[in-house]
Amino acid sequence: MSGANKTSDQPEGWLAAAHRADASLYASVAGSSTPGLDRPMTLISDAANLSKPWFAAAAAMSLLGGRRGRRAALFGLASLTTSSSFVNLVMKPLTDRRRPDRIEHGVIEARHVKMPSSTSFPSGHSASALAFATGVGHISPLGGALLALPAATVAYSRVHTGVHYPGDVIAGSLAGIFLAKITCRLIDRYSA
């Protein structure tokens, strides 16, 4: 094999190895016996559709948190909107990663939620959840810290229910955090 072929094969080889590792981790979660988690994770995953928990949290902060709560809610929702839009309208169309095959990997049927029709990479639920928590945390560090656990739970639920590989969730989470930080800086700059 020539050196030129080795060089051109490296990116594909690296991506294939990363996908195999991601699929192996996915299979480990799929094969784990966690009957006490299965129903709660499906409920959490379904509840997070259309960012419902984050809109509810923003409403509660706006009603009960005074001026600071309203500002935290605004930053959270702006971060969620930016992140969700960018991930779903820009990042997902750039990839063609198929959703995991739950049957092939043996995901227990009790864990199944409706399989989305969009590409798998990155996880939009994870991006929205972490973006909201990060945006709130920009104004209210305690509020952001309190939201971090439910946001991480939503992110994990997407792997547990079999609709995402772990790498999709990690990438979505990091994208959400990054986009939220940019959004908050822009709001600070232009609202001063």
QUIHUUR-V626683 format. One record per residue. RES is the residue in three letters. PSI is psi in degrees with one decimal (* if undefined). NEAR is the number of other C-alpha atoms within 8 Angstrom. Layout:
# QUIHUUR-V626683
res = {RES;RES}
psi = {PSI;PSI}
near = {NEAR;NEAR}
This chain:
# QUIHUUR-V626683
res = {MET;SER;GLY;ALA;ASN;LYS;THR;SER;ASP;GLN;PRO;GLU;GLY;TRP;LEU;ALA;ALA;ALA;HIS;ARG;ALA;ASP;ALA;SER;LEU;TYR;ALA;SER;VAL;ALA;GLY;SER;SER;THR;PRO;GLY;LEU;ASP;ARG;PRO;MET;THR;LEU;ILE;SER;ASP;ALA;ALA;ASN;LEU;SER;LYS;PRO;TRP;PHE;ALA;ALA;ALA;ALA;ALA;MET;SER;LEU;LEU;GLY;GLY;ARG;ARG;GLY;ARG;ARG;ALA;ALA;LEU;PHE;GLY;LEU;ALA;SER;LEU;THR;THR;SER;SER;SER;PHE;VAL;ASN;LEU;VAL;MET;LYS;PRO;LEU;THR;ASP;ARG;ARG;ARG;PRO;ASP;ARG;ILE;GLU;HIS;GLY;VAL;ILE;GLU;ALA;ARG;HIS;VAL;LYS;MET;PRO;SER;SER;THR;SER;PHE;PRO;SER;GLY;HIS;SER;ALA;SER;ALA;LEU;ALA;PHE;ALA;THR;GLY;VAL;GLY;HIS;ILE;SER;PRO;LEU;GLY;GLY;ALA;LEU;LEU;ALA;LEU;PRO;ALA;ALA;THR;VAL;ALA;TYR;SER;ARG;VAL;HIS;THR;GLY;VAL;HIS;TYR;PRO;GLY;ASP;VAL;ILE;ALA;GLY;SER;LEU;ALA;GLY;ILE;PHE;LEU;ALA;LYS;ILE;THR;CYS;ARG;LEU;ILE;ASP;ARG;TYR;SER;ALA}
psi = {135.1;160.9;-34.8;-39.7;-38.3;-43.8;-45.0;-24.0;-18.4;-49.9;-44.4;-39.9;-41.5;-44.6;-39.8;-40.8;-40.9;-40.8;-40.6;-42.4;-42.0;-44.1;-35.7;-42.9;-41.3;-46.0;-35.5;-42.5;-43.4;-37.1;-4.9;142.5;107.1;63.1;-29.3;-20.4;-22.8;-52.3;-47.3;-38.9;-35.3;-39.5;-43.1;-45.4;-45.7;-39.6;-28.5;-6.2;138.6;23.2;28.6;-43.3;-31.1;-35.4;-38.4;-42.0;-40.8;-40.3;-44.4;-43.3;-40.5;-39.5;-36.0;-12.9;7.1;-158.2;-42.4;-39.5;-41.6;-40.2;-41.6;-41.5;-42.3;-47.0;-38.2;-46.3;-37.7;-41.2;-42.9;-45.0;-46.2;-48.3;-48.7;-42.9;-47.3;-44.5;-46.7;-30.9;-20.5;-56.2;-49.6;-44.3;-18.1;-12.3;161.1;26.7;121.9;152.9;152.8;151.4;101.2;-33.7;-47.8;-39.3;-2.3;33.8;125.8;133.2;-30.5;-17.9;-12.0;135.0;171.3;129.8;120.7;157.2;-11.6;169.6;163.4;-27.8;128.9;176.7;117.4;-36.8;-44.1;-43.1;-47.0;-43.8;-50.1;-31.5;-44.0;-48.7;-40.6;-43.1;-44.1;-43.5;-22.6;-33.9;-40.7;92.7;-37.8;-43.8;-43.3;-41.2;-39.9;-31.4;-15.8;-40.8;-50.0;-34.5;-45.2;-34.5;-42.7;-45.0;-48.9;-37.1;-27.4;-29.6;-45.0;-38.5;-5.1;10.5;-8.3;149.2;155.7;-37.6;-33.3;-41.4;-42.2;-47.2;-42.2;-42.3;-47.0;-39.9;-42.9;-44.4;-48.1;-48.1;-33.3;-42.4;-41.4;-45.4;-45.6;-40.5;-40.8;-41.1;-44.8;-44.6;-43.8;-6.9;-1.5;*}
near = {4;5;6;6;8;9;8;8;8;8;8;8;8;8;8;8;8;8;8;8;8;11;9;8;9;13;11;8;9;12;10;6;4;6;6;6;7;12;10;8;12;13;8;11;13;8;8;11;8;4;10;9;8;10;9;8;9;14;9;9;13;13;9;7;10;9;7;9;13;13;10;16;14;10;15;16;13;11;18;16;9;11;15;12;9;9;14;10;8;9;11;14;9;6;8;9;7;6;9;9;6;9;6;5;10;9;13;8;5;6;13;10;9;4;5;5;4;5;12;15;14;14;14;10;13;16;20;15;17;15;18;15;15;14;19;16;13;11;10;11;9;7;10;14;10;8;9;10;8;8;12;11;9;14;14;9;12;13;14;12;14;14;14;13;14;10;9;12;17;9;11;16;16;10;11;18;12;9;12;18;11;8;11;12;8;8;9;8;7;6;5;4}
